[in-house]
Amino acid sequence: MVSLSSRLYPAMGIFAARLEDILSITKYWTLFLGIFPIAPNSISVKTHKETFRFVVWKKREWLLAIDALRSANAQPE
């Protein structure tokens, strides 16, 4: 999984994680001042080392796509 910065969020940098390192991916709310939930348009990706949160369009499609990739990656050939 790779995420790149955009013009709206240039400070975020690049995030990359191997699918096998992702422990969970869940729906998340965007928080104002880190406290007040303002929009249910984020996902939270938990890895072995830390948790990352992303504001995304079409959150459900992201969750389904990542889960499908993780399931396909976990099955032995």
N, C-alpha and C positions, 0 to 999 in steps of 0.2 A: 504494500500500500504506500503510495507516494502522494503528498499534498504540497502544492507550490503556493507561494504568496500571490496575492493579487494587488491591484492598485488600491483596493479598499483596505486591505490588511497587509501592507508591505513589511511590517516588522515581524511577521510570523515566521518567515524563513521557510525552509524545506523540512518536511517530516517524511521519514521513510521507516517502514517496519516490515519485517518479513511476516507473512501470514501466520506462520507457526508461532510467532512471538506474541500474537494478539490473544489475550485471555478472554476479553469480552468487548462487545460494542453495544452501546445502548443509546436510547433517546435522551436528550438533554435540553434544558432550557437555557437560552442566552440570558445572562445576568447583567443588570445595570449596576455599576459600582461593585460588582462581585457579590451582590446581596439580593437585589430585587429581580425576580424573574419577569422578563418582558416579552419573550417570544419562544415558542417551542420549535425552534429551527436549528438545533444543534445536535451533534452526535458526540459521544464520549467513547474514546478508544483506550482500553486499559491493556498495557503490555506488562511484561515481567518487571520492568524497571520503573515505569511511570504511567500517568494517565494524561491523555491529550484530548482537548475539546475543539471541535470545529463547527463553525457556522456554515451550513450547506443549504443549497436549494434541493428540493425533492428528497428530503431526509429518508423517507420510507424506501425509495429506490436505492439509496446508498446502503442502508442497512441490509436489504435483501441481496444486493450484489456482493457485498463483502461477506455475508454469511454463506452465500453460494460458493464463492471462491475458497473460503476456509473449509467448507465441507468437501469440495472436490480435492483440495490439497491434502486433506486428512485421510482420504481413502487410499488404501494400498492398491498398486496396479496389478 
